[in-house]
Amino acid sequence: MENRGRTDAEDAGHLDLERVRQLFDASTDFTVGLEEEFAIVDPESLDLRHRFEDLYAACQQDELLAESAAGELIASEIEIRSGRADGFARAMELQREHRARLFALAEGMGLALAATGTHPWANYLDQRIIDTPHYARLREELRWVAQRNNTWSLHVHVGVRGADRAVAVCDHLRGVLPALLAVSANSPFLDGQDTGLHSVRTEIFTRVFPRCGIHEPFGGWAAYTDFIGLLVRTNSIVEATQLWWSVRPHHSFGTVELRICDAQTRGTESFSLAGLIAVCIAQSALDYDDGALPEPQLQREIEENLWRAIRYGMDGKLIDFTRDEEVPASEALERLVEWTAPARDGLGIEVAIPDANGAQRARRGLESGSSIEDIYREAVAETRRTYVPEGVTSA
């Protein structure tokens, strides 16, 4: 859904599917790009502040943030991107610098930045859509759906060479998405209530937006382009960014982008989760090369596990459909980490799984007697401490 200052002609160019195929065929394997979304809040009341345009304008005065900062539909959100990096370590290095500069700018403007999947009590009816032609078009097309989407997430791009290979990787990763969502779950609160879910963000976004959630397997580039071409010819889409699937081939970058996960309260956990996502994408590509990529998982099986991840997160169980049995989500995650060992070793990426994720910590705080406001206040403070640790300053 991102707008990066492109023209409508450039957006249309990203639907030139022959050009996109050539982009993938020339792509470099396992480059990495990170995208982190933050809510813009008042540091005292913690209410959302519709200050994107002001903060973005300040970013344009900073050489690094001018290219790194972006809008994401609503005026109470800002995204920062690492940009394309040769490897994960370099992507983290770039993102640390961008984080430090963005947080310093926000604080200088009397603002705070929060990183959870949803705001615990903000009224979506108060949301304002960014005033650009791009988002005006989305507002008109989506109406209530656009208004309702006050959510924040983490996106990871990994370069994958070859158009058929990229589609095969996306097809396989569909089955991995529930486990990744479970470990990332960080949105139990909405409308001032404990929803009982671990990721209510996923219900808001993937269940409401069109061409969202988890697509059926395409099987190859030809089938993928046939469907995208149909969407264009039938006036369903006018730009590639209207394909909001939780994993997708990115038409502008020649990457596979995975976008299922909630925003992470702790900066360290955001990097660790991003590393896990990166090696899942890379391992899928390596398995494709070795002829070891299994047939894509059935849609109905993925949907069952996706609901379990939304509802119970890491406190629940997922179904191992190869054995027809339930397994704890923690065990499913351990299997994921074990599967990616070759990619982790080859790319030098370390993955650390937290003892408890954001949703688990929030709900435990609620059970111990803390209020939702208290929990969110601590989360905002924790984001500041861990995204820009003490002693870290921008250059």
C-alpha positions as CSV (number, residue, x, y, z in Angstrom):
1,M,0.0,0.0,0.0
2,E,3.1,2.1,0.0
3,N,3.4,5.4,-1.8
4,R,7.0,6.3,-2.5
5,G,6.5,9.5,-4.5
6,R,5.9,7.7,-7.8
7,T,3.8,9.0,-10.6
8,D,0.7,7.2,-12.0
9,A,2.7,6.4,-15.1
10,E,5.4,4.7,-13.0
11,D,2.7,2.8,-11.1
12,A,1.3,1.6,-14.4
13,G,4.7,0.5,-15.5
14,H,4.9,-1.9,-12.6
15,L,2.0,-3.7,-14.2
16,D,4.1,-4.3,-17.4
17,L,4.5,-7.9,-16.6
18,E,7.1,-8.6,-19.2
19,R,9.2,-5.9,-17.6
20,V,8.6,-7.3,-14.2
21,R,9.6,-10.8,-15.4
22,Q,12.9,-9.3,-16.7
23,L,13.4,-7.6,-13.3
24,F,13.1,-10.9,-11.5
25,D,15.3,-12.7,-13.9
26,A,18.0,-10.1,-13.3
27,S,17.5,-9.9,-9.5
28,T,20.3,-10.6,-7.1
29,D,19.6,-13.5,-4.7
30,F,19.1,-12.7,-1.0
31,T,19.5,-8.9,-0.8
32,V,17.5,-7.7,2.1
33,G,15.2,-4.7,2.8
34,L,13.4,-4.0,6.0
35,E,10.2,-1.9,6.5
36,E,9.0,-1.0,10.0
37,E,5.7,0.9,10.7
38,F,5.1,3.1,13.7
39,A,2.1,4.8,15.2
40,I,2.5,8.5,15.8
41,V,1.2,9.2,19.3
42,D,1.0,12.0,21.9
43,P,3.7,11.2,24.5
44,E,1.4,12.1,27.4
45,S,-2.1,10.9,26.4
46,L,-0.8,8.2,24.1
47,D,-3.7,9.1,21.7
48,L,-2.9,8.9,18.0
49,R,-1.7,12.2,16.4
50,H,-2.4,12.9,12.8
51,R,1.0,14.4,12.2
52,F,2.4,12.3,9.3
53,E,2.7,15.2,6.9
54,D,4.6,17.3,9.5
55,L,7.0,14.5,10.4
56,Y,7.5,13.5,6.8
57,A,8.3,17.1,5.9
58,A,11.0,17.1,8.6
59,C,12.3,13.8,7.2
60,Q,12.8,15.5,3.8
61,Q,15.4,17.8,5.4
62,D,17.5,14.7,6.5
63,E,19.6,13.2,3.7
64,L,19.0,9.6,4.9
65,L,15.4,9.9,5.9
66,A,14.4,11.7,2.8
67,E,14.5,8.3,0.9
68,S,13.8,6.1,3.9
69,A,10.5,7.6,5.3
70,A,7.2,6.8,3.7
71,G,3.5,7.1,4.3
72,E,1.0,4.2,4.7
73,L,-2.5,5.4,4.1
74,I,-3.3,7.0,7.5
75,A,-2.0,10.3,8.9
76,S,-1.1,8.7,12.3
77,E,1.5,6.3,10.8
78,I,5.0,6.6,9.4
79,E,7.2,3.9,7.9
80,I,11.0,3.7,7.7
81,R,12.8,1.4,5.3
82,S,16.4,0.2,5.3
83,G,16.6,0.2,1.5
84,R,18.2,-2.6,-0.4
85,A,21.2,-4.1,1.4
86,D,23.6,-6.8,0.2
87,G,22.9,-8.8,3.4
88,F,21.0,-8.9,6.6
89,A,23.7,-7.4,8.7
90,R,24.0,-4.4,6.4
91,A,20.2,-4.0,6.4
92,M,20.2,-3.8,10.2
93,E,23.0,-1.3,10.2
94,L,21.1,1.0,7.9
95,Q,17.9,0.6,9.8
96,R,19.5,1.4,13.1
97,E,20.7,4.7,11.7
98,H,17.2,5.4,10.2
99,R,15.5,4.6,13.5
100,A,17.8,6.9,15.5
101,R,17.2,9.8,13.2
102,L,13.4,9.2,13.0
103,F,12.9,9.0,16.7
104,A,15.1,12.1,17.3
105,L,12.9,14.1,14.8
106,A,9.7,12.9,16.3
107,E,10.8,13.7,19.9
108,G,11.9,17.1,18.7
109,M,8.4,17.7,17.5
110,G,6.8,16.6,20.8
111,L,5.7,13.2,19.4
112,A,6.3,9.6,20.4
113,L,6.4,6.5,18.2
114,A,4.7,3.2,19.1
115,A,5.2,-0.3,17.6
116,T,2.3,-2.6,18.2
117,G,-0.1,-4.2,15.7
118,T,-3.0,-2.0,16.8
119,H,-3.7,1.0,19.0
120,P,-5.5,-0.2,22.1
121,W,-8.3,2.4,22.1
122,A,-8.1,4.7,19.1
123,N,-11.4,5.2,17.3
124,Y,-11.0,4.3,13.6
125,L,-13.7,6.9,12.7
126,D,-11.3,9.6,13.8
127,Q,-8.7,8.5,11.3
128,R,-7.6,10.8,8.5
129,I,-6.4,9.5,5.2
130,I,-3.2,11.1,3.8
131,D,-4.1,13.7,1.2
132,T,-2.3,12.6,-1.9
133,P,-3.8,11.4,-5.3
134,H,-2.6,7.9,-4.6
135,Y,-4.4,7.6,-1.3
136,A,-7.4,9.6,-2.4
137,R,-7.9,6.9,-5.1
138,L,-7.7,4.2,-2.4
139,R,-10.1,6.1,-0.1
140,E,-12.6,6.3,-2.9
141,E,-12.2,2.7,-4.0
142,L,-12.1,1.1,-0.5
143,R,-14.3,3.5,1.5
144,W,-15.0,2.0,5.0
145,V,-12.2,-0.6,4.5
146,A,-9.5,2.2,4.1
147,Q,-11.0,4.1,7.1
148,R,-10.9,1.0,9.3
149,N,-7.3,0.1,8.7
150,N,-5.4,1.6,11.7
151,T,-2.8,-1.2,11.9
152,W,1.0,-1.5,12.0
153,S,3.2,-4.2,10.8
154,L,6.7,-5.4,9.8
155,H,7.6,-6.2,6.1
156,V,10.7,-7.9,4.9
157,H,12.0,-8.0,1.3
158,V,14.4,-10.6,0.0
159,G,15.9,-10.7,-3.5
160,V,14.9,-13.9,-5.4
161,R,16.4,-14.4,-8.9
162,G,14.0,-15.8,-11.5
163,A,10.3,-15.1,-12.0
164,D,9.1,-18.8,-11.8
165,R,11.4,-19.3,-8.8
166,A,9.9,-16.3,-7.0
167,V,6.3,-17.5,-7.5
168,A,7.3,-21.0,-6.3
169,V,8.8,-19.4,-3.2
170,C,5.7,-17.4,-2.5
171,D,3.5,-20.5,-3.1
172,H,5.6,-22.5,-0.5
173,L,5.8,-19.7,2.1
174,R,2.0,-19.7,2.3
175,G,2.2,-22.7,4.7
176,V,4.9,-21.0,6.8
177,L,2.8,-17.8,7.4
178,P,0.7,-19.1,10.4
179,A,3.8,-19.9,12.5
180,L,5.4,-16.5,11.6
181,L,2.2,-14.7,12.6
182,A,2.0,-16.7,15.8
183,V,5.5,-15.6,16.9
184,S,4.9,-12.0,15.9
185,A,1.5,-11.6,17.5
186,N,1.4,-8.2,19.2
187,S,-2.2,-6.9,19.0
188,P,-4.5,-8.3,21.6
189,F,-6.3,-5.0,22.4
190,L,-8.8,-2.9,20.3
191,D,-11.5,-0.4,21.1
192,G,-10.4,-0.3,24.7
193,Q,-11.0,-4.1,25.1
194,D,-9.1,-7.3,25.4
195,T,-10.3,-8.9,22.2
196,G,-9.3,-12.4,23.3
197,L,-7.2,-12.7,20.1
198,H,-3.4,-12.5,19.9
199,S,-3.4,-10.7,16.5
200,V,-6.6,-8.7,16.0
201,R,-4.6,-6.7,13.4
202,T,-4.7,-9.7,11.1
203,E,-8.5,-9.8,11.4
204,I,-8.7,-6.1,10.5
205,F,-6.3,-6.1,7.6
206,T,-6.2,-9.6,6.0
207,R,-9.9,-10.3,6.4
208,V,-11.1,-7.0,5.2
209,F,-8.9,-5.7,2.4
210,P,-9.4,-7.1,-1.1
211,R,-6.7,-9.3,-2.7
212,C,-5.3,-9.7,0.8
213,G,-4.5,-12.5,3.2
214,I,-3.1,-15.7,1.7
215,H,-3.6,-16.4,-2.0
216,E,-4.0,-19.8,-3.6
217,P,-0.9,-21.3,-5.2
218,F,-0.2,-20.0,-8.7
219,G,2.2,-22.7,-9.7
220,G,4.3,-20.5,-11.9
221,W,4.9,-17.1,-13.5
222,A,2.5,-17.7,-16.4
223,A,-0.5,-18.4,-14.2
224,Y,0.5,-15.5,-12.0
225,T,0.6,-13.1,-14.9
226,D,-2.6,-14.5,-16.4
227,F,-4.4,-13.6,-13.2
228,I,-2.8,-10.1,-12.8
229,G,-3.5,-9.4,-16.4
230,L,-7.1,-10.3,-15.8
231,L,-7.3,-7.9,-12.8
232,V,-5.9,-5.1,-15.0
233,R,-8.3,-5.8,-18.0
234,T,-11.3,-5.9,-15.7
235,N,-10.4,-2.6,-14.0
236,S,-9.9,-4.3,-10.6
237,I,-6.4,-2.8,-10.1
238,V,-4.5,0.1,-11.6
239,E,-1.2,-0.5,-9.8
240,A,0.8,-3.5,-8.4
241,T,0.5,-2.1,-4.8
242,Q,-3.1,-3.1,-4.8
243,L,-2.0,-6.7,-4.4
244,W,-2.0,-6.8,-0.7
245,W,-1.3,-10.5,-0.2
246,S,0.6,-11.6,2.9
247,V,3.5,-12.9,0.7
248,R,3.9,-11.6,-2.8
249,P,6.4,-11.0,-5.6
250,H,7.2,-7.3,-5.5
251,H,6.9,-5.8,-9.0
252,S,9.2,-2.8,-8.3
253,F,12.1,-4.5,-6.6
254,G,12.4,-8.1,-7.8
255,T,12.0,-9.4,-4.3
256,V,9.7,-11.7,-2.4
257,E,8.0,-9.6,0.3
258,L,6.5,-11.2,3.4
259,R,4.1,-9.0,5.3
260,I,2.0,-11.2,7.7
261,C,3.6,-10.0,10.9
262,D,2.5,-7.5,13.6
263,A,4.8,-4.6,14.4
264,Q,7.2,-5.5,17.2
265,T,7.4,-3.5,20.4
266,R,11.0,-4.3,21.0
267,G,13.5,-3.3,18.4
268,T,15.7,-6.3,19.1
269,E,12.7,-8.6,18.5
270,S,11.9,-6.8,15.2
271,F,15.3,-7.6,13.9
272,S,15.2,-11.2,15.1
273,L,11.8,-11.7,13.5
274,A,13.0,-10.1,10.3
275,G,16.0,-12.4,10.3
276,L,13.8,-15.4,10.6
277,I,11.6,-14.2,7.8
278,A,14.7,-13.6,5.6
279,V,16.0,-17.1,6.1
280,C,12.5,-18.6,5.4
281,I,12.5,-16.9,2.1
282,A,16.1,-17.8,1.3
283,Q,15.6,-21.5,2.4
284,S,12.6,-21.8,0.2
285,A,14.6,-20.6,-2.8
286,L,17.5,-23.0,-1.9
287,D,15.0,-25.9,-1.7
288,Y,13.6,-25.0,-5.0
289,D,17.1,-25.2,-6.5
290,D,17.6,-28.6,-5.0
291,G,14.2,-29.9,-6.2
292,A,13.2,-30.3,-2.6
293,L,10.4,-27.8,-2.4
294,P,7.2,-29.8,-1.6
295,E,3.8,-29.3,-3.2
296,P,2.1,-26.1,-1.9
297,Q,-0.1,-26.6,1.1
298,L,-3.8,-26.8,0.6
299,Q,-5.6,-23.5,1.2
300,R,-8.1,-24.9,3.7
301,E,-5.2,-26.2,5.8
302,I,-3.5,-22.9,5.9
303,E,-6.7,-21.1,6.8
304,E,-7.2,-23.4,9.7
305,N,-3.7,-22.7,11.1
306,L,-4.0,-19.0,10.3
307,W,-7.1,-18.7,12.6
308,R,-5.3,-20.6,15.3
309,A,-2.4,-18.2,15.1
310,I,-4.8,-15.2,15.2
311,R,-6.7,-16.5,18.1
312,Y,-4.1,-18.1,20.3
313,G,-0.7,-17.0,19.0
314,M,2.2,-18.7,20.8
315,D,-0.1,-19.9,23.5
316,G,-1.9,-22.3,21.2
317,K,-1.3,-25.2,18.9
318,L,-1.0,-25.5,15.1
319,I,-1.9,-28.5,13.0
320,D,0.8,-30.6,11.4
321,F,-1.1,-31.8,8.4
322,T,1.6,-34.2,7.3
323,R,1.0,-36.2,10.5
324,D,-2.6,-35.2,11.2
325,E,-1.9,-34.0,14.7
326,E,-1.7,-30.8,16.8
327,V,1.6,-29.5,17.9
328,P,2.4,-26.6,20.2
329,A,3.0,-23.4,18.3
330,S,6.4,-23.3,20.0
331,E,7.3,-26.7,18.5
332,A,6.1,-25.6,15.0
333,L,8.4,-22.6,15.3
334,E,11.3,-24.8,16.4
335,R,10.8,-26.9,13.3
336,L,10.9,-23.7,11.2
337,V,14.2,-22.6,12.7
338,E,15.6,-26.1,12.2
339,W,14.5,-26.2,8.5
340,T,16.3,-22.9,7.8
341,A,19.6,-24.0,9.2
342,P,21.4,-24.1,5.8
343,A,20.2,-20.6,4.9
344,R,21.0,-19.3,8.4
345,D,24.6,-20.7,8.1
346,G,25.1,-19.5,4.6
347,L,23.8,-16.0,5.2
348,G,25.2,-15.6,8.7
349,I,21.9,-14.8,10.2
350,E,21.2,-15.6,13.9
351,V,17.7,-16.0,15.1
352,A,16.6,-15.6,18.7
353,I,13.1,-16.6,19.7
354,P,11.8,-14.6,22.7
355,D,10.4,-16.4,25.8
356,A,7.2,-14.4,25.3
357,N,6.0,-12.2,22.5
358,G,4.2,-8.9,22.6
359,A,0.7,-10.4,22.9
360,Q,1.7,-12.8,25.7
361,R,3.4,-10.1,27.7
362,A,0.5,-7.7,27.3
363,R,-2.1,-10.3,28.4
364,R,0.1,-11.4,31.3
365,G,0.2,-7.7,32.4
366,L,-3.6,-7.5,32.2
367,E,-3.9,-10.7,34.3
368,S,-1.6,-9.2,36.9
369,G,-3.8,-6.2,37.3
370,S,-2.3,-3.6,35.0
371,S,-4.7,-1.6,32.9
372,I,-4.6,-1.5,29.1
373,E,-3.4,2.1,29.2
374,D,-0.6,1.1,31.6
375,I,0.4,-1.8,29.3
376,Y,0.5,0.5,26.3
377,R,2.4,3.2,28.1
378,E,5.1,0.7,29.0
379,A,5.1,-0.6,25.4
380,V,5.7,2.9,24.0
381,A,8.5,3.4,26.5
382,E,10.0,0.0,25.7
383,T,9.9,0.9,22.0
384,R,11.9,4.0,22.7
385,R,14.4,2.1,24.8
386,T,15.0,-0.8,22.4
387,Y,14.7,0.8,19.0
388,V,17.1,3.6,20.0
389,P,19.1,2.2,23.0
390,E,20.8,4.6,25.3
391,G,24.0,5.9,23.8
392,V,22.9,5.4,20.2
393,T,22.7,8.6,18.3
394,S,22.4,9.5,14.6
395,A,25.5,10.5,12.7
